[in-house]
Amino acid sequence: MDINSLLFGNAPYLFIMIAIVGVIYRYAANRYSWSSQSSQFLENATLFYGSFPWHYGIILVLLGHLIGILIPQSVLAWNSVPVRLYVLEISGLALGILALFGLLALIYRRLTDSRAKAVTTSWDVLLLIVLLIQVVTGILNASMYRWGSNWYAASAVPWIWSVLSLSPKPAYVATLPLITKVHIFNALIIIGLIPFTRLVHMLAFIGPIKYLFRPYQVVRWYRREAPEELVQYK
């Protein structure tokens, strides 16, 4: 078994299982720890300049990745027109830089603000390092290797679907550049870290959704007349 088969054939299932089992255990053992444990009340200025670009940048980047997974042929068709390809590539790079700016601001806050540092755990430090690696390698991929959206749809997406269909084909990514492989494998590490870090709060959105589908509730109000002495006092 070569290194590509190990990293991109077997390891994905290990990290996915860690994520699934870990999330179930954390929910069963301590579901109230799913909060992201906001430290906004400790220091807000730097948090604002870090959180907004980080969340907007990374969410849109992830959305672009998801679109590529779901409709890769549409992405390739979009890219068949050079102007649209340029717009997509430049937009992706700009969003990556935006996310990097926000992440660096958040790291700076954690390192310099004593109150934020006091509530920072080793899991937080590890998560920030892994996220930084992911964003930096993503930006390097976008800037060093042209037309990443094309080879993402043509190589990485088929590999993702092969993993999800339980018939992994590491050959799809075996010939990709080293930094691209680092980016892909680091994404697997992030998946494995979900149950142990603040990333688990991403799953909290599932809870409010149930309120959209729950049956109507009948609420009855019971009121008592105020005691006579209170009325007189008032």
Contacts in CASP RR format, 6 or more apart in sequence:
PFRMAT RR
TARGET T0000
AUTHOR 0000-0000-0000
METHOD contacts of the structure
MODEL  1
MDINSLLFGNAPYLFIMIAIVGVIYRYAANRYSWSSQSSQFLENATLFYG
SFPWHYGIILVLLGHLIGILIPQSVLAWNSVPVRLYVLEISGLALGILAL
FGLLALIYRRLTDSRAKAVTTSWDVLLLIVLLIQVVTGILNASMYRWGSN
WYAASAVPWIWSVLSLSPKPAYVATLPLITKVHIFNALIIIGLIPFTRLV
HMLAFIGPIKYLFRPYQVVRWYRREAPEELVQYK
4 170 0 8 1.000
4 171 0 8 1.000
4 173 0 8 1.000
4 174 0 8 1.000
5 170 0 8 1.000
7 170 0 8 1.000
7 181 0 8 1.000
7 185 0 8 1.000
8 159 0 8 1.000
8 168 0 8 1.000
8 170 0 8 1.000
8 173 0 8 1.000
8 174 0 8 1.000
8 181 0 8 1.000
8 184 0 8 1.000
8 185 0 8 1.000
9 163 0 8 1.000
9 168 0 8 1.000
9 170 0 8 1.000
10 168 0 8 1.000
11 185 0 8 1.000
11 188 0 8 1.000
12 163 0 8 1.000
12 168 0 8 1.000
12 188 0 8 1.000
13 163 0 8 1.000
15 188 0 8 1.000
15 189 0 8 1.000
15 191 0 8 1.000
15 192 0 8 1.000
16 191 0 8 1.000
16 192 0 8 1.000
18 192 0 8 1.000
18 195 0 8 1.000
19 191 0 8 1.000
19 192 0 8 1.000
19 194 0 8 1.000
19 195 0 8 1.000
21 195 0 8 1.000
22 195 0 8 1.000
22 196 0 8 1.000
23 194 0 8 1.000
23 195 0 8 1.000
23 200 0 8 1.000
23 203 0 8 1.000
25 195 0 8 1.000
26 33 0 8 1.000
26 34 0 8 1.000
26 195 0 8 1.000
26 200 0 8 1.000
27 34 0 8 1.000
33 200 0 8 1.000
34 200 0 8 1.000
34 201 0 8 1.000
34 203 0 8 1.000
34 204 0 8 1.000
35 201 0 8 1.000
35 204 0 8 1.000
36 198 0 8 1.000
36 201 0 8 1.000
37 119 0 8 1.000
37 198 0 8 1.000
39 47 0 8 1.000
39 115 0 8 1.000
39 116 0 8 1.000
39 119 0 8 1.000
40 47 0 8 1.000
42 113 0 8 1.000
42 115 0 8 1.000
42 116 0 8 1.000
42 119 0 8 1.000
43 109 0 8 1.000
43 113 0 8 1.000
43 115 0 8 1.000
43 116 0 8 1.000
46 105 0 8 1.000
46 106 0 8 1.000
46 108 0 8 1.000
46 109 0 8 1.000
46 113 0 8 1.000
47 106 0 8 1.000
47 109 0 8 1.000
49 102 0 8 1.000
49 105 0 8 1.000
50 101 0 8 1.000
50 102 0 8 1.000
50 103 0 8 1.000
50 105 0 8 1.000
50 106 0 8 1.000
50 109 0 8 1.000
51 102 0 8 1.000
51 106 0 8 1.000
52 102 0 8 1.000
53 98 0 8 1.000
53 99 0 8 1.000
53 101 0 8 1.000
53 102 0 8 1.000
53 105 0 8 1.000
54 99 0 8 1.000
54 101 0 8 1.000
54 102 0 8 1.000
54 103 0 8 1.000
54 105 0 8 1.000
54 106 0 8 1.000
56 98 0 8 1.000
57 95 0 8 1.000
57 96 0 8 1.000
57 98 0 8 1.000
57 99 0 8 1.000
58 96 0 8 1.000
58 99 0 8 1.000
58 135 0 8 1.000
60 95 0 8 1.000
61 92 0 8 1.000
61 95 0 8 1.000
61 96 0 8 1.000
61 99 0 8 1.000
65 152 0 8 1.000
67 74 0 8 1.000
67 75 0 8 1.000
68 75 0 8 1.000
68 149 0 8 1.000
68 152 0 8 1.000
68 153 0 8 1.000
68 157 0 8 1.000
69 157 0 8 1.000
69 160 0 8 1.000
69 161 0 8 1.000
72 153 0 8 1.000
72 154 0 8 1.000
72 157 0 8 1.000
72 158 0 8 1.000
73 153 0 8 1.000
75 149 0 8 1.000
75 152 0 8 1.000
75 153 0 8 1.000
76 150 0 8 1.000
76 153 0 8 1.000
76 154 0 8 1.000
78 84 0 8 1.000
78 85 0 8 1.000
78 88 0 8 1.000
79 85 0 8 1.000
79 88 0 8 1.000
79 147 0 8 1.000
79 149 0 8 1.000
79 150 0 8 1.000
85 147 0 8 1.000
85 149 0 8 1.000
85 150 0 8 1.000
88 149 0 8 1.000
89 142 0 8 1.000
89 146 0 8 1.000
89 147 0 8 1.000
89 148 0 8 1.000
89 149 0 8 1.000
92 142 0 8 1.000
93 139 0 8 1.000
93 142 0 8 1.000
93 143 0 8 1.000
96 135 0 8 1.000
96 138 0 8 1.000
96 139 0 8 1.000
96 142 0 8 1.000
97 139 0 8 1.000
99 135 0 8 1.000
100 135 0 8 1.000
100 136 0 8 1.000
100 139 0 8 1.000
103 128 0 8 1.000
103 131 0 8 1.000
103 132 0 8 1.000
103 135 0 8 1.000
104 132 0 8 1.000
106 128 0 8 1.000
107 128 0 8 1.000
107 132 0 8 1.000
109 116 0 8 1.000
110 116 0 8 1.000
110 117 0 8 1.000
110 120 0 8 1.000
110 124 0 8 1.000
110 125 0 8 1.000
110 128 0 8 1.000
111 117 0 8 1.000
123 193 0 8 1.000
123 196 0 8 1.000
123 197 0 8 1.000
123 198 0 8 1.000
124 197 0 8 1.000
124 198 0 8 1.000
126 193 0 8 1.000
126 197 0 8 1.000
127 193 0 8 1.000
127 197 0 8 1.000
127 198 0 8 1.000
127 199 0 8 1.000
130 186 0 8 1.000
130 189 0 8 1.000
130 190 0 8 1.000
130 193 0 8 1.000
131 190 0 8 1.000
133 182 0 8 1.000
133 186 0 8 1.000
134 183 0 8 1.000
134 186 0 8 1.000
134 187 0 8 1.000
134 190 0 8 1.000
137 179 0 8 1.000
137 180 0 8 1.000
137 182 0 8 1.000
137 183 0 8 1.000
137 186 0 8 1.000
138 183 0 8 1.000
140 179 0 8 1.000
141 148 0 8 1.000
141 177 0 8 1.000
141 179 0 8 1.000
141 180 0 8 1.000
141 183 0 8 1.000
142 148 0 8 1.000
144 177 0 8 1.000
144 179 0 8 1.000
145 151 0 8 1.000
145 177 0 8 1.000
145 180 0 8 1.000
151 176 0 8 1.000
155 172 0 8 1.000
155 173 0 8 1.000
155 175 0 8 1.000
155 176 0 8 1.000
156 172 0 8 1.000
156 173 0 8 1.000
156 176 0 8 1.000
156 184 0 8 1.000
158 169 0 8 1.000
158 172 0 8 1.000
159 168 0 8 1.000
159 169 0 8 1.000
159 170 0 8 1.000
159 172 0 8 1.000
159 173 0 8 1.000
162 168 0 8 1.000
162 169 0 8 1.000
162 172 0 8 1.000
173 180 0 8 1.000
173 181 0 8 1.000
173 184 0 8 1.000
176 184 0 8 1.000
190 199 0 8 1.000
193 199 0 8 1.000
194 200 0 8 1.000
194 202 0 8 1.000
194 203 0 8 1.000
226 234 0 8 1.000
END
